[in-house]
Amino acid sequence: MPKQANPQRRAFWLKHLHRWHWISSAACLMGMLLFAITGLTLNNASLIEAKPEVKTETRELPEPLQRLLSQNPSTDKQPLPGALADWLAAELAVQAADKPAEWSEEEIYLSLPRPGGDAWLSIDRASGELTYELTQRGWVAYLNDLHKGRHTGTAWSWFLDLFAVSALLFSLTGLFLLQIHAGQRPATWPMVGLGLVLPVVLALLFIH
């Protein structure tokens, strides 16, 4: 890290640290706001009233699709036939393609977990009767599940990784900037020490 005695080196580090500090802060701003807000909602979940909304639909599959159900699968857990998955997407807005379903002699069961809720469907292989149930727990539950990465898929997982890298860069460049300016701000290191020691003390004393 640069020394105070070398103005050119100090100016060089200040320029690049400030640049990467604002770039990383811009990149992770929305993520930080989301995680700060959902941190409060998760930590105070008992104070937030949730009223799950449950919708159930029953349908009878068309005859051509019913014939597909008579075919025995190679394993007891495999995706639905393509034609059936397309019908579900068109009729019920259910994205079931490539998702493993549980096949038994009597029925096909497919679990469809999602952020902020849950869903499942079952199909009677003899009668072709389909039952679909969707549970929605509201926007707070949805945002909380985004915070936890629960049933959010690959794209959101990549976003969380990129957000974590941006937040790490933001924190480290901030730390180096604190070091550069610490000579003119005596309270810098006591505040940094407090931010480090306080959670450790709380964890040791109150978390068992």
N, C-alpha and C positions, 0 to 999 in steps of 0.2 A: 504494500500500500504506500502511496506517496508520502513524502515528508514535507513538513511546512517550509523547510529551508529551500526547496526547489519550486519556485512559482510556476515554471513551465510544466513540470510534471504534475503538479497539483491541478493546474488548469486543464491539462489533458484528461486526468481522471474525472474531474468534475464534469467536464463536457460529456464524456461517454457514460458515466454513471447516471447523470440526469437524463440522458437520452433513453437509456434502457429502463430507467425507473418509470418514466412517463409512458413508454411503449407498453411495458408489462402491466402498468396500472390500467391503461386503456383496454388492454386485452382481457383482463380479469375483472373489470369493474362490475358488469352485470352479474357475473358468477359470484362475486363477493357479496353483492346486495342480496342475491337469492339465498346464499348460504347463511348470511347473517339473519335474515328474516325468518327462514325456516329453522334456524337454530333456536330462535325464540319460540316458534310454534311447537317445535318438538319438545323443548324443555318445559313448556307449560301446556302440554297436551291435555291434562286433566281439566284445565280451565276453559278449553275450547269445546263447545258443544258440537257434536257430530250427529247428523241424522242420515243414515244410509238410505239410499233410494234403490229399491229392488224392482226390477222389471222381469217378468217371465213371459215367454212366448212359446206356444205349441204349434207345430206345423206337421203336415203329412208330406213326406217326400214324393215327388212325381215318380211314376212307375219306372221310367228308365233308371233313375237313381236308386230305387229300391232294389233293382236287379243287381246293382253293383255290390250291395251289402251281402248278398248270398255268397260272394266269392271269399274263400278263406284266405286270410293274409298269411304271408310267410312267417311272420312273428306276431306276438301278442301286443306289440307296440310299434306302430308305424303310421305315417301320415294318411289322411283321408284321400280317396281317389280324386284326381284333378277336377273331374266334372262336378263332383260334390262340393269341393272347396270353392269352385267358381260360383255355384248356385248359392252357397252360404254368403259369399261376398256380395252378390247382387241382391239377395232377398233380405238378409239380416245385417249387412255391413260387418260381417264377421270374417276376419282375416285368419283363415285356418290352414292355408297352404304351407306345406313342409313342416307343420307342427305335429309332433308324435302324439297319436291318439292311442288309447288303451282299448284293445279289441278282445271281447269275450264271446262266448257262444250266443249270449242273449242280447248284448248291447255294445255300442261303441261310445266311449266316454272321452271327452276332450276338455282339459283344463286350460283356461285362457286368462291367466293372471295379468294385471295391468296396473300402472301407477294410479293410485287413488281409488282403487276398486278391485273387483274380481269378476270373473265370468266363467261359465262352463256350459257345455252342451252334452246331451246324451241322445243316442239314436237307438230305438228298438229295432233290431235286425229283422225281426219277424213281421212286424206291422209297418215299419217305416216311419213311425211317429218320432218326431224330434222335439225335444224340450231344451230351450235356451234360457239361461238366467244371467242377468247382468246386475251387478251391485256397484253403485257409485257412491263414494263417501264425500264428495265435494272437492272444491279447489284447494283447501288447506291440506287435505290428505294427499291430493295429487302433487302439490309442491313439496310436501314432506317426503314423498317417495322419490321425487327427483333428487332431493338432497341425499338420500340413502342409496340412490342408484338401484332401486327395487323394481325389477321387471321393466327396465327402461330400454333394453336392447343395446346393440353394438355401437350405434352412432352416438348415443348419449354417454356410453362408457368411454369412447374416444374423447368426447368433449370434456369429461371429468379429468382425464389424464392431461389434456392440454391446459385446462384451467389450473391444475395443480402445478404444472411446470411454470406457468405465468405467475402464479402467486408466489412460488419459491423464488423466482427471479426478482419479483417486486420486493420481497422481504430482504433478500441478500443485498440488492443494490441500495435499499434503504439503510441497511446496517452499515455499509461502507460509507454512505453519505454522512451518517451519524458520526463515524470515526473522523472524517475529514473536518466536520464542523464542531467536534467536541471541545476543541480548545477555546472556542468563543462561547460555548454553552455548558457551564459547569454541571447543570442538572442532567446532562445527557445520560451518562453511565449509571447514576443512581436510578433513573427512570427505567433504563433497559434492565438493570438488575432486579428492580421491583417486578417488572413484567415477567421475568424468568423465575424468580423465587416464589412469588405469590401462588401460582397454580401448583407448584411442587409442594409447598407447605399445606395448602388446602387438601391436596390429594393424600398426603401422609396423615393428616390429622382427622379428616372427616370422611374419607372413602375407605370402607372396610368390607 
